Amino acid sequence: MAEPGMDTFDVENILYSQQVMTWQTPKGFPEHGIEEDSVLGKIFSSTMQPSKVLPYYFKAVREFVPESVTITTLITFDRYRIFSKLVTNYQGPISVSIHINDDEFRNENLSKLHDMYNSNLYMREFVDVHVIVDKFDRQFNMWQNVARFFARSNYFMMLDEKIGLSYLLVFDFHICTNLQRHLSLDARAREVMRARNAVVLPAFEYVEQEGVDSATFPKNKESLRQLFDQKRITTFHDFFPKGHNATDYETWFTTDSVYKVTAYQHSYEPYVACSFEIYISGIDYAFQEEACFRYSRSFMTSHVWDSPRAENLKDQCSKIRGYKQVMELFEEDMQAEEKEAKRILELEQAQEKEEREEQMGQLAKERGHSLHKGV
């Protein structure tokens, strides 16, 4: 991990030192270790290699409460100024990935990263920076995964990026209200998230190029509604309504309570705050056929098919033609498998019982023989 405030640094030592990850016993004692590169290479094995991942290149000094929401994102060096504004505005945990090309500009770009981190006091307090150094320019999914994997709270929210014609990441999102405070005060929202649901955050954008000064952005629903009615602000990407309309903006404008999103579409791609467990389980908000069948089967084998956790899956996937019939076949297969497993278990138990009785009989026979000899 690099030290904030360093004017110079040993690049080769930082990039190529052999760090060791250590597992601990429940009492906190080191048990065994393995080279960090080996562990991370396996975690991100589906990406192009070789790639040097430096988790917590800078690590925030603050310890975050488990139920805080970590913003996860990735940025390029040309967006440092905008990212710094986000850090100042959010003042909450942020996990960010930064890719550095392993070329002749590597040291220069690392220096820019140090300058950026040292330029804002809130960086040191709230931001974990993870650096990826390699020769591959467009592993966007991998960079996102690094930021999410190393987030230090139970919940995260990924801020998306737009990829322009130059393939540079355009990071222009601004959180207008105190998200952490709202979630901490809303018991219903906390309940929803603890139940492994995702909380959707409605997204808006200016119609014209008015969103230059974030200080002028609306801070509450009333001022937002006024700008919305004046058609100065619209729903995010309104040219592609399937992407966000399921959020039901009219309901959002007229209620202060958490409500369930019911009108899912295959192209629905909202901004959400959710648990890390949801992310690593592979839940896909676009309920495609293969995802429905895969998760339905998984829920059955995990014995949560009849629990409230599966209700939304059943509701949305039931819209797929033939889904009900396939699920009936799945259930028949599961019942047959369970019946066969029960039969095998009973046979094994009967065999074990027979072997124990035989052993006990043999012991009794040997004991009787010994007693007889003693007489």
C-alpha positions in Angstrom: 0.0 0.0 0.0 1.3 3.4 -0.9 1.7 6.2 1.7 -0.4 9.4 1.1 1.8 12.4 0.8 4.8 10.6 -0.8 6.5 12.9 -3.3 8.6 10.0 -4.7 8.1 6.3 -4.7 9.9 3.2 -5.8 7.7 2.0 -8.6 9.4 -1.3 -9.2 9.3 -2.2 -5.6 5.6 -1.3 -5.3 4.6 -3.2 -8.5 6.7 -6.3 -8.2 7.2 -7.0 -4.5 5.9 -10.4 -3.4 3.1 -9.6 -0.9 1.6 -12.5 1.1 -2.0 -12.9 2.1 -2.4 -14.5 5.5 -5.4 -16.5 6.8 -6.1 -16.2 10.5 -7.6 -18.5 13.1 -10.8 -17.4 14.9 -8.6 -16.0 17.7 -6.7 -13.9 15.2 -3.5 -15.9 15.0 -1.8 -16.2 11.5 -2.4 -19.7 10.3 -0.9 -19.9 6.8 -0.1 -17.6 3.9 0.0 -17.6 0.1 1.4 -15.1 -2.3 -1.0 -12.3 -3.1 -0.4 -12.5 -6.9 -1.4 -16.2 -6.8 -4.7 -15.5 -5.0 -5.7 -12.5 -7.1 -4.7 -14.4 -10.3 -7.2 -17.0 -9.4 -9.9 -14.5 -8.4 -9.6 -12.7 -11.7 -8.6 -15.7 -13.8 -11.1 -15.0 -16.6 -9.4 -11.7 -17.5 -6.4 -11.2 -19.8 -3.1 -11.9 -18.2 -0.6 -11.0 -16.9 -2.2 -8.2 -14.9 -0.9 -6.7 -11.6 -3.7 -5.9 -9.2 -2.7 -3.7 -6.3 -5.7 -3.7 -3.8 -5.8 -0.8 -1.4 -3.0 1.1 -3.1 -4.4 3.9 -1.0 -6.6 2.8 1.9 -9.0 5.1 3.7 -8.2 5.7 7.3 -11.8 5.6 8.4 -13.4 2.3 9.4 -16.8 2.0 7.8 -19.9 0.6 9.6 -21.1 -2.7 7.9 -24.4 -1.2 6.8 -23.0 1.8 5.0 -23.2 2.0 1.2 -19.9 2.0 -0.6 -19.8 3.6 -4.0 -17.9 1.5 -6.4 -16.6 2.8 -9.7 -13.6 3.1 -12.0 -12.0 6.2 -13.4 -9.2 7.3 -15.8 -6.7 10.0 -15.0 -8.6 12.5 -17.2 -11.6 12.4 -14.8 -9.7 13.0 -11.5 -11.2 16.4 -11.0 -14.8 15.2 -11.4 -14.1 12.2 -9.1 -12.7 14.6 -6.5 -16.0 16.5 -6.5 -17.9 13.2 -6.0 -15.7 12.4 -3.0 -16.3 15.8 -1.4 -20.0 15.6 -2.0 -20.6 12.0 -0.9 -18.3 11.9 2.2 -18.9 8.2 2.5 -17.0 5.0 1.6 -15.8 4.8 -2.0 -14.0 1.9 -3.6 -12.4 3.0 -7.0 -10.3 1.1 -9.5 -7.7 2.9 -11.6 -6.0 1.3 -14.6 -2.4 2.3 -15.3 -1.0 1.2 -18.6 2.4 -0.6 -18.2 4.2 1.6 -20.7 6.5 4.6 -20.8 3.9 6.8 -19.2 3.3 4.5 -16.2 5.4 6.4 -13.7 4.0 9.7 -14.8 0.4 8.4 -14.4 1.2 7.0 -11.0 2.5 10.4 -10.0 -0.8 12.0 -11.2 -2.6 9.5 -9.0 -0.6 10.5 -6.0 -1.2 14.2 -6.7 -5.0 13.6 -7.0 -5.2 11.6 -3.8 -3.2 14.2 -1.9 -5.2 17.2 -3.2 -8.4 16.4 -1.3 -8.5 15.7 2.5 -11.6 13.6 2.0 -9.7 11.2 -0.2 -7.6 10.0 2.7 -10.7 9.6 4.9 -13.2 7.9 2.6 -11.5 6.5 -0.5 -9.9 3.1 -1.1 -7.9 3.1 -4.4 -7.1 -0.1 -6.2 -4.6 0.0 -9.0 -4.5 -2.4 -12.0 -1.2 -2.3 -14.0 -1.1 -4.1 -17.3 -1.0 -3.6 -21.1 -4.7 -4.1 -21.7 -6.8 -1.0 -22.3 -10.4 -2.1 -22.2 -11.0 -4.6 -19.4 -13.8 -2.5 -18.0 -15.7 -5.4 -16.4 -12.5 -6.6 -14.6 -11.8 -3.0 -13.3 -15.4 -2.8 -12.0 -15.1 -6.2 -10.4 -11.9 -5.2 -8.6 -13.7 -2.1 -7.1 -16.7 -4.1 -6.0 -14.7 -7.1 -4.7 -12.6 -4.9 -2.3 -15.5 -2.7 -1.0 -15.4 -2.8 2.8 -19.1 -2.5 3.7 -22.0 -4.9 3.3 -23.7 -2.8 0.6 -22.5 -1.1 -2.5 -23.7 1.0 -5.3 -22.0 1.0 -8.7 -21.8 4.3 -10.5 -21.9 3.6 -14.1 -19.7 5.1 -16.8 -20.3 6.1 -20.4 -17.8 5.1 -23.1 -17.4 7.7 -25.7 -16.0 7.4 -29.2 -12.5 7.8 -27.8 -13.2 4.9 -25.4 -12.3 7.2 -22.5 -14.5 6.8 -19.4 -16.9 9.7 -18.8 -17.7 9.9 -15.2 -20.4 12.6 -14.8 -22.8 11.4 -12.1 -23.7 13.4 -9.0 -25.5 12.2 -5.9 -27.7 15.2 -5.0 -28.9 14.1 -1.5 -27.4 12.5 1.5 -27.8 8.9 0.6 -26.2 7.5 3.7 -28.5 9.5 6.0 -31.7 8.7 4.1 -30.9 4.9 4.2 -30.0 5.0 7.9 -33.2 6.8 8.8 -35.5 4.7 6.6 -36.3 1.5 8.5 -38.2 0.0 5.6 -35.2 0.5 3.2 -32.9 -1.1 5.6 -35.3 -4.0 6.0 -35.5 -4.4 2.3 -31.7 -4.5 1.9 -31.2 -6.9 4.7 -33.6 -9.2 3.0 -31.2 -9.3 0.0 -33.2 -7.0 -2.2 -31.8 -4.2 -4.2 -32.9 -0.6 -3.6 -33.3 1.4 -6.8 -32.1 5.0 -7.0 -34.0 6.9 -9.7 -31.7 8.7 -12.1 -32.3 12.0 -13.9 -30.4 14.2 -16.3 -30.5 17.7 -17.7 -32.1 18.1 -21.1 -29.6 20.9 -22.2 -26.1 21.4 -21.0 -27.1 23.0 -17.7 -25.5 20.5 -15.4 -22.2 22.1 -15.3 -22.3 23.5 -11.7 -23.3 20.8 -9.3 -24.0 23.4 -6.7 -27.2 24.3 -8.6 -28.5 20.8 -8.7 -31.9 20.2 -7.0 -31.5 19.0 -3.4 -35.1 17.8 -2.7 -38.0 16.2 -4.6 -40.0 19.5 -4.8 -37.3 21.4 -6.6 -36.6 18.4 -8.8 -40.3 18.1 -9.7 -40.4 21.8 -10.7 -37.4 21.4 -13.1 -39.0 18.2 -14.4 -42.3 19.9 -15.1 -40.4 22.7 -16.9 -38.8 20.0 -19.1 -35.3 21.1 -18.0 -34.7 17.8 -16.4 -35.8 14.4 -17.7 -35.5 10.8 -16.7 -32.1 9.3 -17.4 -31.7 8.1 -21.0 -35.4 8.8 -21.8 -34.5 8.0 -25.5 -34.4 4.3 -24.2 -37.4 4.0 -21.9 -37.0 0.3 -21.3 -33.8 1.0 -19.5 -35.3 2.9 -16.6 -39.1 3.3 -16.9 -39.8 0.2 -14.7 -38.7 2.5 -11.8 -42.1 4.1 -12.1 -41.1 7.8 -11.8 -44.6 9.1 -11.2 -45.1 6.9 -8.2 -41.7 8.0 -6.9 -42.7 11.7 -7.2 -45.9 11.1 -5.2 -44.6 8.9 -2.3 -42.1 9.1 0.4 -42.2 5.4 1.1 -40.3 2.5 -0.4 -42.3 0.7 -3.1 -41.8 -2.5 -5.1 -40.8 -2.3 -8.7 -43.3 -4.6 -10.5 -43.0 -3.8 -14.2 -39.7 -5.5 -15.0 -38.6 -5.5 -18.6 -35.7 -7.4 -20.1 -33.7 -4.2 -20.7 -34.2 -2.8 -17.2 -30.8 -1.5 -15.9 -31.4 0.7 -12.9 -28.8 2.1 -10.5 -29.1 0.1 -7.3 -27.7 -0.2 -3.8 -27.5 -3.8 -2.8 -25.6 -6.3 -0.7 -22.3 -7.7 -2.0 -23.8 -11.2 -1.6 -26.3 -10.3 -4.3 -23.5 -9.3 -6.6 -21.3 -12.4 -6.1 -24.3 -14.7 -6.5 -24.6 -13.4 -10.1 -28.1 -12.0 -10.0 -28.9 -10.3 -13.3 -31.5 -7.6 -13.3 -32.3 -8.4 -16.9 -34.3 -11.6 -16.3 -33.2 -13.5 -19.4 -34.5 -17.0 -19.9 -31.2 -18.7 -19.1 -30.9 -16.7 -15.9 -34.4 -17.6 -14.8 -33.8 -21.3 -15.3 -30.4 -21.2 -13.7 -31.5 -19.4 -10.5 -34.7 -21.3 -10.2 -32.8 -24.6 -10.2 -30.3 -23.1 -7.7 -33.1 -21.9 -5.4 -34.6 -25.4 -5.5 -31.4 -27.2 -4.7 -30.7 -24.6 -1.9 -34.1 -25.3 -0.4 -35.3 -21.7 -0.6 -37.7 -22.2 -3.5 -40.7 -22.0 -1.2 -39.4 -19.1 0.9 -40.2 -15.4 0.4 -36.8 -14.9 -1.2 -38.0 -16.7 -4.3 -41.2 -14.8 -4.8 -39.8 -12.1 -7.1 -38.0 -14.7 -9.2 -41.2 -16.8 -9.6 -43.2 -13.7 -10.5 -40.9 -12.3 -13.1 -39.8 -15.6 -14.7 -43.4 -16.8 -15.0 -43.7 -14.4 -17.9 -41.5 -16.7 -20.0 -43.3 -19.1 -22.2 -43.0 -22.6 -21.0 -41.4 -21.6 -17.7 -44.2 -23.2 -15.5 -43.9 -26.6 -17.3 -40.1 -26.6 -17.0 -40.3 -25.8 -13.3 -42.7 -28.7 -12.9 -40.2 -31.0 -14.5 -37.4 -29.5 -12.3 -39.6 -30.3 -9.2 -40.3 -33.8 -10.4 -36.5 -34.3 -10.9 -35.8 -32.9 -7.5 -38.3 -35.1 -5.8 -37.0 -38.2 -7.7 -33.4 -37.2 -6.7 -34.4 -36.7 -3.1 -36.3 -40.0 -3.1 -33.3 -41.8 -4.5 -31.0 -40.1 -2.0 -33.3 -41.1 0.8 -33.3 -44.8 -0.4 -29.5 -44.9 -0.7 -29.2 -43.4 2.8 -31.6 -45.9 4.3 -29.7 -48.7 2.6 -26.4 -47.4 4.0 -27.9 -47.0 7.5 -29.3 -50.6 7.3 -25.9 -51.9 6.2 -24.2 -50.0 9.0 -26.6 -51.4 11.5 -26.1 -54.9 10.2 -22.3 -54.5 10.4 -22.6 -53.1 14.0 -24.8 -56.0 15.1 -22.4 -58.5 13.5 -19.4 -56.9 15.3 -21.3 -56.9 18.6 -22.2 -60.5 18.1 -18.6 -61.4 17.3 -17.4 -59.5 20.4 -20.0 -61.2 22.6 -18.9 -64.6 21.1 -15.3 -63.9 21.8 -16.0 -62.7 25.3 -18.0 -65.8 26.0 -15.2 -68.0 24.7 -12.7 -66.2 26.9 -14.9 -66.6 30.0 -15.3 -70.3 29.2 -11.5 -70.7 29.0 -11.1 -68.9 32.3 -13.5 -71.4 33.9 
